[in-house]
Amino acid sequence: MSSNQRTEAARRRIEASRAEQQRRTRRRRQLVVGIAALAVLGAGTGIGIAVQSGRAASDKPYAAPAHSSGPGDTVIVYGSPTAKATLQVYEDFRCPVCASLEHSAGSTIQQLADQGEYRIEYHFGTFLDGNLGGHGSRTALGAAGAALNESAAKFKAFHDVLYANQPEETNDGFADTGALLKLAAKVPGLSTPAFIKAVRDQTYEPWVSKVSDAFNTSGVTGTPTVRLNGKDLQVVKDDGSTITGPEFSALVSQGLSG
């Protein structure tokens, strides 16, 4: 989360959960080392499976979803491409404050885009997978890519459903493609055979890596970060709560008139 916009209380909560997950990760690694010392052959087999699993994901043929845009097809655009203003939104699907912003102001953010006030450019990170362990951010982003391949409108609807049903931050629930497909069923017309196959096969995993790399080199240090025509909007208050729809509208009006 942005150090300039997050309260000390919010930082402590997130850092504590990250520290706990790191402790669990270290314990798992120590267990693997212990097993390796006792059974080199078995460990060798296990390592081979792990390496092959990672290699299989990276060896998938690269395919960007239809309707992706921006440098390297790493940007997801919602709204009129001819809108004069641009709202850049930086998110991670496992980010609880992103979900809070979606709950408090998400309908207004979309409404203003639908009215042509701006177009939204979504940029996604997956850093919480590294901080908390697991791969829910990546798997959810890949499924969102499959939704984008259907249409930008289907992506936006699925995006909203994901945040409405986000697991607890330390729960890697989005890593389960079956769970993601159940959530996708909430979006009318999304669960086409092509979409279901893309989610199950993780077709867009290489694209996810590219999107994540673009986020990592963007200079953005936390999520949610929201920028209107390149200028940061303070969407998280000093007490850690997220702004309401009317407050967001006021920020946009001020930004567009300034």
Secondary structure, 3 states (H helix, E strand, C coil): CCCCCCCHHHHHHHHHHHHHHHHHHHHHHHHHHHHHHHCHHHHHHHHHHHHHHHHHHHCCCCCCCCCEECHHHCEEEECCCCCCCEEEEEECCCCHHHHHHHHHHHHHHHHHHHCCCCEEEEEECCHHHHHHCCCHHHHHHHHHHHHHHHCHHHHHHHHHHHHHCCCCCCCCHHHCHHHHHHHHCCCCCCCCHHHHHHHHHCCCHHHHHHHHHHHHCCCCCCCCEEEECCEEECCECCCCCECCHHHHHHHHHHHHHC
